[in-house]
Amino acid sequence: MVLGNFLIGLREGLEAALVVSILIAYLVKSGHRGALAPVWAGVGLAIVLSVGFGIALSAASSEMQFKTQELFGGVLSIIAVGLVTWMVFWMRKTARFMKAELEGRLEGALNVGPVALATVAFLAVGREGLETALFLWTNITNSADGAVQPIVGAVGGLAVAVVLGYLLYLGGLSLNLKRFFTWTGAALIVVAAGVFGYGFHDLQEAEVVPGLNAVALEPHVFFAKFGTAGDWAQTLFQGVLNVTPQITWLQLAMWAAYLVPVMALFLRPAAPSRPAPAAPAGASPSPSS
């Protein structure tokens, strides 16, 4: 769980760090340093909301009966995968225009007042924070080793993201964001596929869908043949791919049904831009404005 949550924290954290660095750089360069306070207030409120959301999810699930808890976890796991999938594709499409879009929103907010500035920062960072909290919560609840390792991995990823964001702001780090988001996006899709399959496994344990006893694979039996090395391998696969000790046929089918088409769509080459149609022969050019 450490590596998978590290990737989540790094990916989502860097997106939030990029947003904050763009906002701050624009205000500093445009001579609006006095507007930094409401922006930081919006960022802080978004962080508090994200942490509170994660705590609320944990508190709510701890009060539930076993089957209700599994149903709750399974549904939220599938929702989390949907949000992360949308985020990965959205970033792949709009990363090039993020700076201009944020600066446009910030320019409009400057004309309205400090509340608008705080709102822009809150919405920009809060979306990433809520997605991160939900996805991490599903991984923590599915972890066989408790919450410590997933939290350590997520905090490590967030810490690296903050450092990278600060270096990007200072201009001391040249990072190919397109390549970075492509590689981390593909890695997150692999992680999300495991969460997606495990979500259906939770629904089976809640007796919402059948097939809990229809076991397709038993990785723990295979890895047990290799002693200590097998234990390490099982921990690695379970942490990164959410490989459970027993994998049902439905869980395996949902894993493949998500991973194969989503990865193929994500890695497909971007469609080349079409050239403008040529003007008909003999047509006079339109007058310039």
ABEGO torsion letter per residue (X at the ends): XAAAAAAAAAAAAAAAAAAAAAAAAAAAAAGAAAAAAAAAAAAAAAAAAAAAAAAAAAAAAAABBAAAAAAAAAAAAAAAAAAAAAAAAAAAAAAAAAAAAAAAAAAAAAAAEAAAAAAAAAAAAAAAAAAAAAAAAAAAAABAAEAAAAAAAAAAAAAAAAAAAAAAAAGABBBBAAAAAAAAAAAAAAAAAAAAAAAAAAAAAAGABBGAABBABBAAAAAAAAEAAAAAAAAAAAAAAGBBABBBAAAAAAAAAAAAAAAAAAABBBBBBBBBBBBBBGBBBBBBX
